[in-house]
Amino acid sequence: MDDREIGMSGDTGHGDRALRQNKKVRDFFYHLMTYLFVNALLIVIDLQADGGRQVLGLDWAYWVILGWGIGLAGHAISVFFSDDRAALRADRGR
């Protein structure tokens, strides 16, 4: 019996939690890849638009990187340090 069959049978145990956690991890890595791609593009744009006042060679891109990075860190904490993850570890120990 695979995880999809467990979820369809109405059992809300280990299988459903594992599927939810896998989706959360996958969604986090999509978020991370988007963050890296978009911010790399913004850095290139910022470096090309030499505006004058700069921090580490950047005029404004660091604000986007910082703000979005804080959100990404919160997303990582919610995914990797959640109650579902702790419950999965406990279920594996049984």
PyMOL commands that set and color helices and strands:
alter all, ss='L'
color gray80, all
select helices_A, chain A and resi 3-8+14-48+61-80+83-93
alter helices_A, ss='H'
color red, helices_A
deselect
rebuild
show_as cartoon
